[in-house]
Amino acid sequence: MTNATLYAPEVDELMRMRNAGSPDFILPLDLHAQALVALLHGIVPDHGTRVLWIRAERGPIEAFGSFEELHADGLVDDYDEFRSQWLAGYPDPEQWYELRYDEQDDTSRLSINDRFTVRFVKTTSVCADPALGLQLVSWLVSEVERCVRECAQGTYNDTIRERLPFSLRTGVLSRKAYWRIFPESHAYFRHVISDEDIDRFSLLLDGGPMNAPLPTLCANGYYDACRIVFSSLGIAEPAAGAASADWYAAYANPRGASPRIIDQESPGEFASWIADGRADDHTWQILPGPGFSWMALEPVHGERGWTMELRSADYPMSACAMRAALALHDAGLPVRVPQAHTLACTARGEDRIGILPQYVMPPYDDVAFPDPTIVDYLALPYDHTQEVIRHTQWYPLPQVRLFDIHDAPDTTP
């Protein structure tokens, strides 16, 4: 650290070094922390949580890292490259961060961009890094003090509305507008599935009659269904003469519990293996999609027998899911697509896309989007950014205000 406060590269480094569990930092509720809490208590909470946008300066290049260390590690060739990386990562003189604060029982909790969490406790062991803790709290006190002062002057909300980058905001973009801005995305979708097949998908799988359930199903039968999916999408055979099980092994999620440990031709063993909970969600993830998403094909046993439940990976894999569902149906298999109506709307450009702050990462973050009908999300793209901003309907930013004499007193501990 280079200062009594924190610069943006140092804040980001804190979020990268976060612990597997929560919180990332436990600090004593000392005088500095008490000053921070007192400032936050002046803000009217929203459902028990106080939210502010705070800033960190880009700072000197030394806050970004040590040129000597990076050069010794072979990560940069010369100082010019080091400087270019610094400015590429921090093109603006300041970075913005969302600060959330709430209290539960005797514990004060604070998070930055939902990535780095701090817990203040009245009794705690000595902080593992007191100097870092002091720098963190000093920066927070300084920034929250500035926010409170701007609130008192009536300028905070206007400042946020005018200056907060759109990459940190939430909005809605129509699929048709997205396709106009990114025509290659529309072209790919239409290359995978035709208008005729979109109509047929809607007719057959969006509430249409399903093929009769299978009375029995074994592991090899499930592999055969997976192979139909792979073949329908033109995926290469993993080896000449590969069996269906080899296709599954080549493309399915390797984290899943493998049904290859049971008798491959035994319907009873396959059913027991599933009923006993030895299979997991990863088992049925048969094809990777964008980001961390997977296309899944799960066998589901009901009163009448077995059906195949197909779930799409993230866009644009929805086109592949529709094509795969039709292939399974045409092969006589009973297939159900829970997202069928949503997929059809996407294919026709009738749905909308949720634009999320860049630090939110579905599916690993819980996304409480204002419109629950929206299921497809993206961060503000780096390409055609201004066009996307113009065509997006942005949600209003929540207003922040201080307690005044007309408000009920803050009884938060």
HELIX and SHEET records of a PDB file:
HELIX    1   1 ALA A    8  ARG A   16  1                                   9    
HELIX    2   2 LEU A   31  HIS A   41  1                                  11    
HELIX    3   3 ILE A   61  ALA A   63  5                                   3    
HELIX    4   4 PHE A   67  ALA A   72  1                                   6    
HELIX    5   5 TYR A   79  GLY A   89  1                                  11    
HELIX    6   6 PRO A  130  GLN A  153  1                                  24    
HELIX    7   7 TYR A  156  ARG A  163  1                                   8    
HELIX    8   8 PHE A  166  LEU A  168  5                                   3    
HELIX    9   9 ARG A  175  ILE A  181  1                                   7    
HELIX   10  10 PRO A  183  VAL A  192  1                                  10    
HELIX   11  11 ASP A  195  LEU A  205  1                                  11    
HELIX   12  12 ALA A  219  SER A  232  1                                  14    
HELIX   13  13 SER A  244  TYR A  251  1                                   8    
HELIX   14  14 PRO A  259  ILE A  261  5                                   3    
HELIX   15  15 PRO A  267  ALA A  275  1                                   9    
HELIX   16  16 ASP A  281  TRP A  284  5                                   4    
HELIX   17  17 MET A  317  ASP A  330  1                                  14    
HELIX   18  18 ALA A  340  ALA A  347  1                                   8    
HELIX   19  19 THR A  385  HIS A  391  1                                   7    
SHEET    1   A 5 PHE A  25  PRO A  28  0                                        
SHEET    2   A 5 PHE A 116  VAL A 121  1                                        
SHEET    3   A 5 THR A 107  ILE A 112 -1                                        
SHEET    4   A 5 GLU A  94  GLN A 104 -1                                        
SHEET    5   A 5 ARG A  50  GLU A  57 -1                                        
SHEET    1   B 4 TYR A 377  ALA A 379  0                                        
SHEET    2   B 4 ARG A 352  LEU A 356  1                                        
SHEET    3   B 4 GLY A 171  SER A 174 -1                                        
SHEET    4   B 4 GLN A 393  TRP A 394 -1                                        
SHEET    1   C 4 GLN A 285  PRO A 288  0                                        
SHEET    2   C 4 TRP A 294  GLY A 302 -1                                        
SHEET    3   C 4 GLY A 305  ARG A 311 -1                                        
SHEET    4   C 4 VAL A 335  ARG A 336  1                                        
END                                                                             
